[in-house]
Amino acid sequence: GRKVPRWPECHLPDWAKSLGDEELKQRVLNYVQALVLRYRNSPAVVMWQVENEPLYPFGVCRLLGSEFLKQEIDLVKSMSDKPIVISDSGEYSTWFKAARLGDIMGTTLYKRLWFKEIKTYVTYPFQPIYYARKAWLIDKLFNKKVICVELQAEPWGNVLLYDLPIEEHSKSMDLERFKYMVKFAENTGLDTFYFWGVEWWYWLKVEHDDSGIWEEAKKL
């Protein structure tokens, strides 16, 4: 879809920024159709995530509404029988709306990040049971599975990661914190996690001769 990971989330080309809502919607649908037709038979694709946290107001994105999101979902379903994932904030949402729309509910899970409102790093107080109980509720109410589509495994600083000074990285992610995140994730009881930060591990290994997280991840 239009909203994808990494800030500013909606990475529109310049020519599309001035389009009216209806034309933009049609262009997005054209793009989604082309993408699904190209990759639907790939064994690497086991599910489709339609948009990224489409119900959570994060990122620089023009709102196109939940009805349009349903159009996108219906379009994907018309071309592929692979399940649809709708993602939502792990910390700031009940997940109810996302669970109603998708076949699978995808949560994010972040623990330590820069909070621009108070200009400091914050560690979220939520414990594994917070995610476990919400997943249990989604299963009971909607009969939907919950997976983690973004498990924090890279720094979250006051600027974009590629602009963040290397000495600032360890304030929100390092090897010990990575190990902690793995254990934390296991304790939620969820059985599927996608790490957010693999390219950062590789960059540390290649550019800074630091293969600690890279090697630790091989053990999983």
Secondary structure, DSSP 8 states (H G I E B T S, - for coil): --B-SSTTSB---GGGTT--HHHHHHHHHHHHHHHHHHHTT-TT-SSEE-SSSTTS--SS-----HHHHHHHHHHHHHH--S-EEEEE-SSS---HHHHHHSSEEEEEE--EEEETTTTEEEE----HHHHHHHHHHHHHHH--EEEEEEEE-S---SS-GGGS-HHHHTTT--HHHHHHHHHHHHHH----EEEE-HHHHHHHHHHHS--HHHHHHHT-
